[in-house]
């Protein structure tokens, strides 16, 4: 796939073919997204920092599958709410650049209200 627009269109077709749109309210999609994100977290739960950076082939494939599920639900929610994800991400990045100026936070993991 080339971009989020193509993914959104393919997901719309997939959902329409199965008459699932009736179940894809933003609330239900957000709940499903949360479950998929938790399944991704579960893959890393008991790994060390070093182990989490070098996954074996099976765990890497499982991570890819869970990341794909997260992306699918994220794109579906954005579609249902008519939100352009790339635009929203760009705008959020700009706000974060103001909130977390590099010269003040470089090398630190503190929240913006802690410095």
N, C-alpha and C positions, 0 to 999 in steps of 0.2 A: 504494500500500500504506500501511496506517495505522501498523503497528508491527512490531517484531521477531518477535512471536508469529505474526502473519500470514505474514511472510516465511518463518519456519521451517516452517510448515505447507505453504506453497506449494512450498518446496524439497523437503520430504519427498515430496509427491505427484509432483513432477517426477522425482525420483530413482527412486521406486517404479515409475513408468510405464516407465522404461527399464531396470529391474533393475540399477541402478548401486550400490545400497547395499553390495554385496559388495566394491566397490572403494573405498568411502569409510571406510576406517579412519582413526583420528586421525592416524597417521603419514602416510598418503597425502594427506590433506587439508591437513596442515601443509606438506608439500612443495609442493602446488599453490598454497597461499596464498603461500608464499615466491616462487614463480615469478611470480605475478600482481603481488605487491608490487614485484618487480624490473622488471616491464614498466611499472609506474607510474613508477618511478625513471628508467627509460630515457627517458621523455617529457621529463624535465627536465634530463637529463644535461649538455648543453652550453649550456643557457640561462643568461643572467645572472640575478641576483636580480630585477632589474626585469622582464625578459622572462618569468620564471616567474610573476610576479604578474598578468600581463595576457596570457592565452593567446588565440590566434586561434580562430575557431569550430571548425575541424577538430581542433586539438590539445585544445581544451576537451572536445569530444565523445569523443576518445580517452581523455582523463583520466577522464571520467565512466564510460566502459566499464570501464577498469581498476579504478577505485574500486568499481564494482558487483561485479566479479569478486572483489576482495579481501573485500568484505562477504559475498558468497555463501559463500565458503570459510570465513570466520570464523564465520558463523552455523552452517554445517554441522558444524564442529569442536565448537563449543559444544553443539550438539544431541547429537552422538555422545557427548560427555563429561558430558552433563546439567549444564551450567553455564549459569546465568542471566547473560547478558552485562551487562545493565543493573545487576544487583546487584553483579556482580564489578567493574564500572567504578566504581560508587559507592563500594565499599569501598576500591578502589585509590586513588581520589581522596582519600578521608579519610586513608589512610596517607601519601600524597604531601604532604598539607597539613602533617602533622607533620614529615615528612622535609625539606620545603622551606618553612619558615616565611616568609611574605611579607616580614616586617620584616628578614629576614636575606638574602634572595636577590633582592629586587626589582631588576630591570634587569640581572641577572647571568645568565650562562649556565653557571655552574660547577656541577659535580656536588656532591651532598650531602656527600661526604667531603672536599671541597676548601675548606670555609669553617668 
